[in-house]
Structure formats: structure tokens, C-alpha cells
Amino acid sequence: MEKLLVLSLVISVLYVFTKIVEMKYVDKQMKPFRNVLRDSVVVFLSSFVGLFVGLLMQGNVSDFMNVMTNTKSFTPNETQVFTGEPEF
């Protein structure tokens, strides 16, 4: 969880840095810092939620991609067959 927060914070700081560079050199007009801060909070929250959902669905996404790319994820050395008497 801490890694998600740190990564989201890094993404937000990079967003603020690029936004300031854009305003200073591209637009040549500084906008109110309040708007930049508000946008960076939105970037932080959306990156955190996206990373969190990605972490929760990591197994499901990899299984889905294995089906889409026709990659075999289970390759046993021997065939798995039950041949004994059931014990119920």
C-alpha cells in the first residue's frame, strides 16, 4: 500500500513539474497555482485508484492476456489425472 502511495505521489509531482514547465515556456502565461494544485490532486487520486485496481486484478489481467495472446500459463511436466478411489 505504501508503494502505491509513493508511486502516486511521484506521478503527481511529475505532473506539477511538467505543468509548470508548460506554463512557463509553452504558454508563457502563469495560471493560478490553485488550479494546478487541484489538478494534481485529481491526478494523485486517479493514479492511486488505477494502481490499486491494477494490483487487485493482477492475476485476472494476466489470465486475460494469456487467453488473448494464446499463451499457455499452465505447463505441467506430466498429465494431471486422478486415477484412485474417491474417499467420500
C-alpha positions in Angstrom: 0.0 0.0 0.0 2.9 2.4 0.8 4.4 1.7 -2.6 1.1 2.7 -4.2 1.0 6.0 -2.3 4.6 6.8 -3.1 4.2 6.0 -6.8 1.0 8.1 -6.9 2.9 10.9 -5.2 5.7 10.7 -7.7 3.3 10.8 -10.6 1.6 13.9 -9.1 4.9 15.7 -8.6 5.9 14.9 -12.2 2.6 16.3 -13.3 3.1 19.5 -11.4 6.6 19.9 -12.7 5.5 19.4 -16.3 2.5 21.7 -15.9 4.8 24.5 -14.5 7.3 24.0 -17.4 4.4 24.1 -19.9 3.0 27.3 -18.4 6.4 28.9 -18.3 7.9 28.0 -21.6 5.0 27.0 -23.9 2.1 29.1 -22.9 4.3 31.9 -21.5 1.5 32.8 -19.1 1.3 31.6 -15.5 -2.1 30.3 -14.3 -3.2 30.4 -10.7 -1.3 27.8 -8.6 -4.6 26.8 -7.0 -5.8 25.3 -10.4 -2.5 23.4 -10.8 -2.8 22.1 -7.2 -6.4 21.0 -7.8 -5.4 19.2 -11.0 -2.5 17.5 -9.2 -4.9 16.2 -6.5 -7.1 14.7 -9.2 -4.0 13.1 -10.8 -3.0 11.7 -7.5 -6.4 10.2 -6.7 -6.9 8.7 -10.2 -3.4 7.3 -10.3 -3.8 5.8 -6.8 -7.2 4.2 -7.8 -5.8 3.0 -11.1 -2.8 1.4 -9.4 -4.9 -0.1 -6.7 -7.4 -1.7 -9.1 -4.5 -2.9 -11.2 -2.9 -4.5 -8.2 -6.2 -6.2 -7.2 -6.8 -7.5 -10.7 -3.2 -8.5 -11.4 -4.0 -12.2 -11.7 -7.2 -11.7 -13.7 -5.4 -9.3 -16.1 -2.6 -11.8 -16.7 -5.0 -14.6 -17.2 -7.0 -12.5 -19.7 -3.8 -11.5 -21.6 -2.8 -15.2 -21.7 -6.1 -16.0 -23.4 -5.8 -13.1 -25.8 -2.2 -14.0 -26.8 -2.8 -17.7 -26.7 -0.1 -18.2 -24.2 -0.2 -21.3 -22.0 0.1 -20.4 -18.4 0.0 -23.9 -17.0 2.5 -26.3 -18.4 2.8 -29.4 -16.2 5.6 -31.9 -16.7 3.2 -34.8 -16.5 -0.5 -35.0 -17.3 -2.6 -34.4 -14.1 -5.1 -37.2 -13.9 -6.8 -38.7 -10.8 -7.0 -42.5 -11.1 -7.5 -43.6 -7.5 -10.6 -44.5 -5.5 -12.6 -41.5 -4.3 -12.5 -41.1 -0.5 -16.0 -39.8 0.3 
